[in-house]
């Protein structure tokens, strides 16, 4: 997984960092041995994920098309879906 992510460090990717079902733009900033980091385009927060949290990765040179029905479509060369834990506690 690291070898794949290494190719996209400092690139904009699609990542479901905010919710499980919505892909947003993020900049991949780090591809370490066991985890990766990306800065969310909407919140500016650096999000860290272990590779074990990755559920699905899509890659296409011309861009993977995401969205459509009620939103504009976006293209990213790499789209990553990570698993989310349902948390019912207060947001901090």
Secondary structure as GFF3:
##gff-version 3
##sequence-region A 1 92
A	DSSP	alpha_helix	2	6	.	.	.	ID=ss1
A	DSSP	beta_strand	12	19	.	.	.	ID=ss2
A	DSSP	beta_strand	22	31	.	.	.	ID=ss3
A	DSSP	beta_strand	35	40	.	.	.	ID=ss4
A	DSSP	beta_strand	46	50	.	.	.	ID=ss5
A	DSSP	three_ten_helix	51	53	.	.	.	ID=ss6
A	DSSP	beta_strand	54	66	.	.	.	ID=ss7
A	DSSP	beta_strand	74	82	.	.	.	ID=ss8
###
